[in-house]
Structure formats: structure tokens, C-alpha cells
Amino acid sequence: MFPKLRNDFHPSAPRSVAQFALGALVLCSCASGTTSGAFPKAGTGSGGSGSNASPIATTSSTPGPATSATPGTATSAPTPLSTGGGTGVATVPFAPTPDTDPFYAQPIPFPNVPNGTILASRSVIYAPYQDIAMSNKTWQIKFVSRDTNMQRIAAIATVVEPTTPATGIAEPLVVFAYAEDSLGSECAPSHSVTGSQLYTGEQDYAALNALALGYTLVYPDSEGPYTAYASGVLAGHIGLDSAIAAEQFSPLGLNSKTPVGIYGYSGGAFVSAWAATLEQTYAPNLNVVGIASGGTPANPAQIVQNIDSNAVANKIAFSLILSATFGLNRSYPTLLTPILNAAGVAAGAALANGCGGATTGGATTPSGQFYDYTTSANPLPLPNVQAVLNQTTLPLAGQSPITNVFVYHSAVDELIPVAGAQTMVNAWCAAGSQVEFYIGANGEHVTFGDTSGPLAIEYLESRFAGTPTLVPPSSTTCNQGGI
């Protein structure tokens, strides 16, 4: 097994030497005979869209190799929010431009098959750092999942084999959910990890650590076909179903007993925290052994209030958090649509295809305060807003993790207040869940996310090995003898 990484608890400490060395384990010569250099644009035959299209090796439009399911009858007519019946994202408020690659299209009619069923697959190049191709065998899979209305949707994930399988333990699978944090369809991880020059998302060395340890990775496009940024239920569904689909994809050699770990920080924690919440009712047979959730955006109202009141956070992240509310509005149109003023409508249109809080085409991003964009001077208490917040704030009433969860957060996080994570952890502990909670004393949101990646991977390594759970010594724990 790869040597354990150092516990670097101080956020100003440099990355572990191991983190910088891991690239050597996966770099290789590409078809051109080099290890770097910009990829050529994908050809029109692959349905790509310029420099941000994935470099495709082969394509299949038939169900994936390990699925015995065949297309069945069409599902019932979807709600206006749903894309599952082929209505397309145009029915979603301030919809993104649909991806031009036909691989991403929703099937019409939609087959009546179980969650996780593979609908299509294709081989791709793994290049998470834009122009550096890696040797790992990599595929994209299209599979069945569910939106917030429990309507079937086709979701996308990228699966990556390790160069050397893990030794001494059953080969694990890690759902690696990094922060897409975007409203544009071309900002998805399936583009970012296959050479896109458009947007790199939250790429860090934690993924390379996981591959070096011999773990198979699955990167879900967790915002779904209508790019619903900050939609936790949707992200949780897609994250769990991406693991089920990866287990069914025969080239990976996994199965339903494969131990699964889930990793997500910040925007990626919409996957990890909501998968932890929903696993018992949505995917109880999935063998999840550990979930690492950092910088968890548990309480949307607190985040909005913080951005409006914290001048530093407002300056650096207002447009990003406003994008998140428009993303949530794509899943819950009653959140914003009824209360937007003219400035709000214009902002929604401007942000609709942007990456990371940017506007479409790079125009000036929205700024100010949230009430500048609504017809109410204080929109949070409005009944329509509260109704959505009740469905999108963690903890969720009556649902708590059945798997051990490592929650980690900076005490001085300027974007996502630690109070939301603390409330979530308290409720999960009271419900009997096994939780490890680490509050870092230093580090703003981005720095803490960068330095805490090794902690999350060490935690997952201990969960896969069945050894005592490895978390920072100052962590608080609850119910360790229970679940």
C-alpha cells in the first residue's frame, strides 16, 4: 500500500512531498509520444464543441458492458422540472444551453430501468490538469438516476482505473465529487477531467493520492443534465447512483460488494453530505464504508446571510453564491422565480452558462446584496423561500447517515460558516450516526480545502483497511460503537 500521508494540520504547511510525486505514477506518453501539450479539438464526429470538448477515443451508444437491462417502456410524463422524459433543459428556469455532444442527451423515450443502469459508455483520455494526459484507463458512462422530483434522468460520470490496484484489501471505489460550482453545461467534471481548457473546477492532488493508493475513481457530473448547482438532493442521488453504475461497468471489475468511499469538499460536499443523508432510503444496498465531507454548505440561508453581511466574502464570492441560488432555483423554481425583479431576471440570464460564478461570455458579474435582485427587501422569511429551505437544509428531518462520516471545516471559513456544519453534526450524533468532526483552527475556505485533502484521503484509507479510523487527534466523535 502506498505510504500514509503526513498529518499536516496547519493550513500554512506545504503539501506533502508525496502529493507532488504522485503524478509520476500516472503520467504516460500519449498517442503523440509526449506527456504534455494541448490536445487537438475533438472532431465533429464525436459531437464535441471546440476546445472544451472531451478528447474521445471510442464511443458506444448501447447499454454498458455489465448491464443486462434493456430499454423498457417510457416513464410517465415528467414534471416541468424534469428532463427524464425528453423535455430537455429548456423547461428549467434560466436554463443552460444544452451540451452539444449527443452523448449527454436524454434518451427519448426514457427506458424504465433501475437506478444506476448504464445507458451508454465510451473511452476517454484522463487529463485532469488540461494538457497532461495520464495513462489510466478511463471511460465516461451515462446511467439512470433521479432528480429532486424522483423523475428518471440520464446522468454522466467519468470512471478512472488506478495504475496499480490496491493490495491487501478489496479494491475500493471512491466517488470523487469536486466542486463544479457552475451553471454552464460545459463546466461539468466530465469535461474538466478530460482535457477541457474552459474550467478546471476544484482539481487537487487528493484524486492522485486516491489513484496511487489503488482506488478506482468515479467523478459524477453531480449537477445533472440541467446543471442545478447547489441542488443537494439531486447531487446525492447522482453521487450514489454513479457508484452503482461503476460497479456494473464490467471493464472496472467491481461488483455490488465493492467498498465505496465518498469524498467532497465545498461544492463537492453537496454530493458527500447529501449522499450520507439519503443513503438509507435511496441506496441502502450500496456498500459505503466512509464519507468525507468538508466545508459542507449545510445551511443555504446562513450562507446567503453571511455573504450579505461579510464585506470580505461579499467581494470575492457574491456572484458565485448568487449563481448557487439560481442553480437551486433550477430544481425548485418557486425559490426565486416568483420574486425576481428586473435586475434579478437579467442576472439569471447573464449567469446561465457561466463557470464558477462567472457570466456567460465574461461580462461583468453581478454584485451588491441579494435583496437588490428580488422584489422583497428581506426575501429569506418569505413562505416560498422557507418552503424550499426546509427541503434543502441539513440536517434533513428524519434522515441521518448509516455510514461513518468524517466532517471537517475551518473555524474561520469566510464563505461557509462553520455553524451550519456544527448543527448538522449535532443532529446526526443525536440520531445515533457515527460522526468524526474536525474543526481546523486556521485557514480560509480555499486554503483549508487545499490542505485538508490529505486528511480526507487518510480517513478513507483507514475505512477501507478496516483499521481504527484515522482523523486529526483534536476531532470530536460520537456513537463509534453503534453503526
Buried (B, 14 or more C-beta within 10 A) or exposed (E): EBEBBBBBBEBEEEBBEBBEEBBEBBBEEBEEEEBEEEBEBBEEEBBBBEBBBBBBBEBBEEBBBBBEBEBEEBBEEBBEBBBBBBBBBEBBBBBBBBBBBEBBBBBEEBBBBEBBBBBBBBBBBBBBBBBBBBBBBBBBBBBBBBBBBEBBBBBBBBBBBBBEBBEEBBBBBBBBBBBBBBBBBBBBBBBBBBBBBBBBBBBBBBBBBBBBBBBBBBBBBBBBBBBBBBBBBBBBBBBBBBBBBBBBBBBBEBEEEBBBBBBBBBBBBBBBBBBBBBBBEBBEEBBBBBBBBBBBBBBBBBBBBBBBEBEEBBEBBBBBBBBBBBBBBBBBBBBBBEBBBEEBBEBBEBBBBBBBBBBBEEEEBBEBBBBBBBEEEEBBEBEBBEEBBEBBBBBBEEBBBBBBBBBBBBEBBBBBBBBBBBBBBBBBBEBEBBBBBBBBEBBBBBBBBBBBBBBBBBBBBBBBBEEEBBBBEEBEBBBEEEB
